[in-house]
């Protein structure tokens, strides 16, 4: 066996380094073949992808684009993780969510989940949150070892009562104060964002001071960014609003006056008196909740940027070493679909993976049937097993900051952090989050962001599998018990599928009333090689609106089109599908035959202007699918 000498030479030493300019020239050559004559930066721009918040994903990242020093895991600025070991010791905390007003059923679900991989509980309490009555908390937690299973509360305006109930339960069950692990979920500003109802911070401040003095493992205040994400906010807006919330809570905790804690009830509860908390203790009372989406790189960057930004806040407050942000990730409700809900399993798997890689401390995977009502046992099982597979079989947590060092992820983290910080400063200049919420500026900003995103969804630039792409009209709907109504009155809740869901609901109503879905005839011209691509495109598009495409026979011509249309049962609509060459030969004659057979509107699948005068409208990649489909249903007489 020949042994190579250890002379320190690189195996690539004889190969010259490629330059950025050389790569650009290769890109230019490829683009020219596709008809784009661009060069230099323009060639690179042609392969770039525009994101929200003014961010751009470039086709190539090198060491020249790396961001500033990211530090080490567990040390400021905490980009690489809140603790030195990351999740290597035991992975992230698997936190399951429970909604429902029956304590017996909630208890059964809790015990089953704890026996099968769940490590902490997220309980919805209070009538305003559609959850358990506060006084039912002991029954819901019957049989739970509270010194082993952390509890996170979500009680809206009843947060103080819910928190007291949990602390009493710890005392009754003789849980040692140092063994209790909980998030009491006090989030007055988040509640105002969801409901429009302003709450006083005094109760939250009193609870925080009590927890800091007597319950070292209990965090009182929650900075929940989900209301802004669910209102259509971008990643930078979600981060900026969470910073504004956190800063408002820090001010309240550190500036609390002694007088706020006088009174027999507070003294009996064991609250600390003597002024506000120190900045280190105040920072320790906050937990942050963010959405994790199926955009894996943006999600990874969001959690890393969030820690960096909060570390900057802590540094400005004089406590840089106490700025490790405690993060709870929740798979995005906005991305969940009601149609083809099984695909949600894939979305939540990607989101869970991204949150884990991004360094989230706790991860909640919403069940795939979340948007349909209360999840069943199978859906909860899949949700908890998503984390289990990623942790135990994929070993995802055994690497500390697995995305660290990626030129793209580091640059995206840096750019996202700067965009979020700029928005945060805008909120602070407007008087803080409470003032921005009450003035309507937050709602207006989020609405504008969602309006732009809605345009991309409508044009299928942001495809939704099973909804706007590859819908299955014959799918059987899942039947779930309705979930309790959540809080309303504040920011709206949006869903990616809402425009298409409205169209499909119109089709469903027509099916129920007549026994048939609205139909459109696919007039495919020529051999399969000529029409298959556009026929598939057209069928996919019209099914997204609940319109059934009839493609029988496989191909028609001017002599057979009329009879085929008459036999199709189409509701006055037909679409020509073929190559540009065959359009030029046959489109006019076929369209005339279709009209003679009763078609009132003839579409053409292809570029606008093709066979001009022969057809009425066009469908093409990038068209406003929602507008087209809504117009089609209107003309078919399908009630909205």
N, C-alpha and C positions, 0 to 999 in steps of 0.2 A: 504494500500500500504506500502510495506517495504522500508524504506530509508536506503541505505548503509552508514555507517559512513565515514566521510571525514577524513580518517587517513593518507592520502598520499600514501597508498599502491597501487602498480600497479596491474591490473587485471591479469597480466602475471607473478606475483611474484613467484607463486608456480611452474612455468615451468622453467626448466634449460635452459640457453642460448645454442643454437646450435653452434658448432664450425665450422670453415672452413674445418677442416679435416673430420668432420662427413659428411659434404655436399659432399666433394670429394669422400668419400667411397660410398655414394649413387650413384654418377655419375659413378664410376667404375663399380658398379653392372649393371647399365643400359647399359653401353658400352659393357660389356662382353656378354650380351644377343644378341648384334648386331655383335658379332664376333671380337671385339677389346679388347685385353687383355692389358690394360694400367692402370697405377696407379699414384697417386699423381698429380704433375704438368702436367705430360703427359696426364692425363685424362682431365684436364682442357684445355690443348692445343688442344685436339681433338675436342672440342666444340667452339674453337675460330675462328674468321674470320679475315683474313688478308685484310687490306685496303691499299690504296696508301700511299706514304710518310713514309713507315715503320711502320704505325700504326696498331694496332690489337684491335679488339673488343672482349673482354673477355665475358664468359657466366655469370659471377657474379661479381658485384662490391659492396664493403662495405665501411663503413666509413674509413677504413684503407687506401683506395686508393684515398681519397679525395685530391684535389689539395690545393694550398696555399690559404690564405684568399682572397675571391673574392670581399670584400668591399660591398658597398651599391649602389643601383641604383642612378645614377646622380653624383657619386663621383669616383675619381680615385681609381682603374684602369678602371672604367667604364665597367667592364665585364657584370654587371647586367643591363646596360642601360645607355644611354647618358643623361637622365634627371631623376630627382627623381620620377616623376609620370609615367614614361614610356609612353605608349600609352593610358593610362587609360582615359585621358581627351577626346580624340576624335579619337583614333585609329591611324593607320599609314596613311600617305598621299597616296591616290590612284592615281598613275601617269600613264596616258595612253600615248602610243607612237603613233606618226603619221608620216607615210612615204608616199611620193607621191609628184608630181610636179605640181598638180593642186590646187591653193589656194582656189578656190571655194569649191571643194570637201572636202578639209581638214577643211575648216571653218564649213561646214555642220556637219562633224563628230565631231569636237571640241564642237560645241554648243549642239549637241545631248548628248554627253558624259557628259558635265558639268551639264546638266539638270537631269542626271540619275546616279549620284554617283561619278563621277570622280572629284578629287579635285586639280589636277595639270596636266600640259601639257608638253609632251616631244616631241619637234619638230625637225625633220631632215631638215637641210638647206644646200644649196650649191650643186653644180653639182657633186663634188667628193663624197658626201655622198648619192647621189641619192634622194635628197630631194627638197624642195621648193627653188626657186631662193630667194636670200636674200632680194631683193627689193619687194618680194611678202609677206613678213612677216606681214605688216599692214592689208592686205586683209584677210590673214588666221586667224588673231585675231580680225577681225571685230565683234563687238557685245560682246566681252569678257571683263568682268570687271577685269582689270589687277591688281587692288588693292585687289582682292579676289582670283584670280586664279594664283598661282605661275607658272612660265614658265621655262623649262629647254631646253637649246639649244644644238644641236649636228650638228656642221657645219664643222668639219674637218679643213682643211687648211684655210677656210674662217671664222674661229671663231671670228677674230677681227671685220670684217665687220658685221657679224651677231650680235655680242654683241653691237656694236655702234647703229645698227638699232633698237634693242630692247630698249636700253637706250633712244634713241630719241623718240621712241613711248611712253615710260613712260612720258617723258617731254611734248610731244604734247597732250597727254590725261590727263595731269595735275594729274598724280599719285604722291602722296606725297612720297618723297624719303624713309621715314621710313615705308611706306605701301608696297613698291615694294619687291617682293620675287622672286628671280630668281637664276638659275645656268647658267652662261654664257657658260660653256662647253669648256673652253680653255684647251686643253690637247695635247700639242705638242708631248710628248713622246708616248702617246697612238696612235696619228696619225702616228708617225714613225713606231710603231709596226705593224699597219694595212697596211701601204703603202710603207714603206721603205724610205719615204721622210722626211728628217730632217727639222724641223722648228725652227726658232729663238724664244727664250723665251721672248724677249724684249717686244713684244706687250702684251703678257699675264701679264708680270710684271706691265706694265703701266696701263692696265685695272684693275688689282688687287688693285693698289694704289688708282686709282680713285674711285673704289667701296668702299674701306675701308674708304675713306674720305667723300663720298657723298651718298652712297647707303648702309646703314647698313644691309639690308636684302638680299643683293646680294652677291653670292659667284662666284668667277671668274674661278678658276681652278678646273678641274675635274680629279680625279685619277680613270681612267676606267680600271678595271681588266678584262673586257670581252674579249679583244683581246687575252689574254693569256689563258683564259678558253676556248675560241672558237678554239684555236690552239691545244687543247688537254691537257692543263695543269691541274695538280692536285689542290686540295684545298690549300695545303701548298705553292705550287708554285704561285698560284694566290695571296695569301696573301703576300708572300715574294716580288713579283714583284710590288705589290701595295705600299708596304713600301718603296721600292727603288724609285718609282716614286714620292711618297709624299715627301721623303727627298730631292730629286733633286729640287722639286718645292719650298720647304722651303728655301733651300740654295739660290735659285734665288731671292726669295722675300725679304729675309733679307739682302742679300749682294748687292742689286741693287745700282748702283752708280747714283749720281745726274745727271751726263752727259747723262744717258740713257733717261732722261725725258726732255731734253731741246729740243726746236723746237716749231715753231708756232702752228703746228697741235696738239701736245700734250697739250700745254698750253690752246688752245681753247677748248679742250675736258675736261678741268678741272682736269687733273691729278695732284696728289700731288707731289711736288718736295721736295728735302732735304734728299735723301738717302733712304735706304731700310725700309721696314715695321718692326715693332717690332714683336717678336715671337708670341705674343698673337694674333695680328691682322693677321699675316701670317697664323696661324693655322685656323683662322676664314674664310679664303678665299678658303678652300679646301672642296670638297665633294668627297666621295668615292663610286664607283659603283662595286657591286659584283654580281655574278651569284648565283641564288638559284635553287637547283636541287631537284629531287624527293627523294633523300637520305635525309630524314628529319633530322635525328640526326646530320649528318655531316654538313648540312646547318646551323642548329641551332648553332653548335659549331663554325662554320666558322665566323659568324657575331659576336659572343661573343669574339672569339679570336682576330678578327680584331680590336675591340675596345681596348682590353688589349694591343695589340702590339703597336697601335698608341699612347696610353697613355704612354707607355714606351718611345717612341720617344719624346713626349712632355716633359716628365720628364727629359730626357737627355738634352733637349734644355732649361731647366730652367723654364718651364711653365706647371707644372703638372695639375693645375686646368683648363687649357684651352685645354686639350687633348681629349675632347669628340668628337669622330669621327662622322661626319654626313654621314649616309649610305643610299644609293639607291640600292635596290635589284631588279634584273631583272630575271624572270624565264628563265632558261637556254635554249638558242637556240640549244645547242648540243643535248639535250635530245628529242627535237621535231622530230616527224616522219612524213613522207609524206604518208605512207601507214596507213590506219586505223587512220586518224588524230583525230577522235573523242576521242581516248584514251588520246590525249594531254590534254584534259580538266581535266582528273584525275591527270596527272603529274603536271600540273600547279597549281592545287588546293593544292596538297601536298607541292609543292615548296613555294607557297604563305603563307601557314600556317607556314612552317618552318621559313621563313624569318620574319614573324610577331612575332613568338615566340622568335626568335633570337634577336629581338629588332631593326630591320631595320626601319629607319624613313620614307622612301618612298618605295613603292612596285609597280613594273610594271609587270602585268601578260600579257604575249604575247598571242595573239589570237591563238586558236587551229589550224588555217589554215596558220599560220605564214610562214611555209616552202613552201607553195603552191603559194604564191603571195600576192597581196594586200588583207587584210581581208575584209569580207563583214560586214554589219551592225549586223547580228546575232552573228558573231564571236567576234566583239568588245563588244557587249552586254554581252555575256557570260564572257569575260575577266574582265570587270569592276564589274560584279555581283559576281564574285568569291570572291573578297575582301569584297564586301558588305555583303554577307552571313556570311563570317567568322567574320566580325566585328559586324554586327547587330543581327544575329541569333545565332551564336556560341559564341558571347561575348568574342572573343579571346583576345581582347586588355584590357579587364577589370581587368586582373591579371597582375601585374608588374613582369616581368621576370618569366613566368610560368615554365620554365625549371630549374630555379635556385634551387640548393639543390639536384638535381638528381646526384647520385654518378657517373653514366655513363657520363652524359653530362658534368659535371664539369671536370672529368678526360680526356674526349675526347678534351674538350676545351684547357686544359693545354698541352696535348701532341701535338695537332695541332699547338698551339702557339709556342712551342719549335721547331718543325720541320720547321715552316715558318721563324722563327728568324734565324735559322741556314742557310737557303737558302738566306735570305736577306743579311747576313754577307758575304756570298760567292760572291754575286753581288757587294757589296761595295768594297770588296778586289780586284775585277776585274776592278775597276775604276768607278763603278756606272752603272746605267741602260743604259744610252746612249752608253757607251763603250761596254756593254754586248750585246746590240742589234746589234751593228755594227760589232762586232766580230763573230756573229753567234752562240755564246754560249747559248743564250736564246732559239733560234730556235732549236738547237741540244738537249737541255735538254727537251723541251716540246715534241719534236718528239719522243724521247726515252720513255717518259711517255705514250704518245698516242700509241706507238707501243705495249707496254705491255698491255695496256687496250684493244687494238684491238684484241689481242690474247684471252682475256677473252670473248669478245663479239662474236668472231668467234666460240668459243667453247661453247657458250651459258651459260657460267658461270655468265655472266651479261645479263640476258634475257631482250628482248625488246618486250613487249606485242603488238601483232598485226603485228609484223615484223619477229622476230626470234622465237617467241612463239605465237601459236594460230593465224596464218595469215588467212586471208579470201580472197581466190583467186577470188571469185565472186563479191567482193566489187566494187561499181561504183565509179570511181575517181571524186573528186571535181574539178570543173573548176573555176579557179580564174584568174583575170587579173594579168599579170606579174608585180612583184614589180621592181622598178628602181634598177639597179645594184649598189651594194655598192662598197666601196673602195677595191682595190686589190694591190698587189705588195709587201706586207710585209709578216707577218706570215700567214700560211694557215688557212683556216676555215674547221674544221672537223665536222662530224655529226655521231652520234652513228649508224644510219641506213645505212650509205653510202655503205658498202660492200653488204648488202642484197638488197639494192635499185638497185645496178648494176645488180644483178642476176635477180631481178624481171623485170627490164627493158628489159633484153634479152628475158624473157618469154613473155612479152607484145608484143615485136616486132614479135615474132614467131606467137602469136595469131592473130595479125593484118594481117600477111602475109598468114596464112594457115587456120585461123578459129578455130584452136585448140591450147591448151597449150601442151607443152611437157608432156608426161605421163609416169608413172612408175606403174607396177602391184604389188599389195600387195598380196603375196601368204600366206594367213593365214592358219596355220595348226591346226587341232583339234577344240575343242569346244571354245566358246567365252571366257570362264574362262581362257583358256590357252593362247589365242593369243591377247585379247583385249588391254592389257597394251602396248605391243610392237607394235602392229598395230597402235595404237593411237600415240605412240612416232614417228614411222617412217612416218606416214602421216603428222604429225606436222613438222617434220624436212624437208621433201622434198617440202612441200608447202612454206616453208620459202624461197626457191629458185625459186618459181614459177612453180614447177613441180607438176602436178596434180596426186594424188594417185588414182588408180582405185582399189577399194576393192569390187569386184563382180565376183564370188559369195563370201559369207561370209567366207567360208572355202573350202580349196582344199586338195587333197591327190595325190599320184603319178599317179592315173588313170584319174584324172580330171584336173590336173594343166596345161597340154599343151593346151587343148581346151579353158580353161578360159583365159590363156595368149593371145592366138590368137584373142579372141573376145574383149580383153581389149583395143586394139589400142595402147599399150605401145610402146615406142620408144627404144626397145632393152634392157630395164632395168626391173628387178624384185627384190623384197626384201622379204625374208622369215621372217615370224613373228609368234612366238610361244614360248613355254616353252623350257627349255634346254632338258627336257626329250623327248619331241616330236621331237626336232631337231635330237637327237641321233637316233630316230627310222625312221624318214622320210626325213630329210634334203637332204641326198645324192640322193635319188630317185626322189624327187620333183625337185631339182636343175637340174638333168639330163633331166627331162621332159621339164622343162622350156627352156633349151638350145636347145633341139630338136625342140621346137616350134619357135625358133628364138631369144631368149634372149641372148645377147652378154655378159652381166654382171649380175651376181646374187649376191645381197647383203644379209647379215644376220643381223637382229636386235638383238644384244646381244654382249657378251664379245668376244673380239678377240681371236681366237683359237678354238672357239666352232665349231664343225663339220669341223675341218680343212681339207682342200682338196676338200670339197664338194662345197664350195662357193668361190667367188672371193674376196669380200671385206666385211667389217663390218661397221655398224653404231651403235653408242652407246652413252650413256650420257657422255659428255666430249670430244667427237671427234671434230675435226675441221670441223664444219658444212659448213663454207664458202668454204674451200678447197674441201670437198666432193661434194658440189652442183656445184661448178664451173667445176669440173672434169666431173660430170654427164652431164651438159649442153654441154661441149666440145665434149664428146663422142656421144651425140645425134645430133651433128652438128648444134647446136644453135649458131648463130653468136654473138660475143661479141661487 
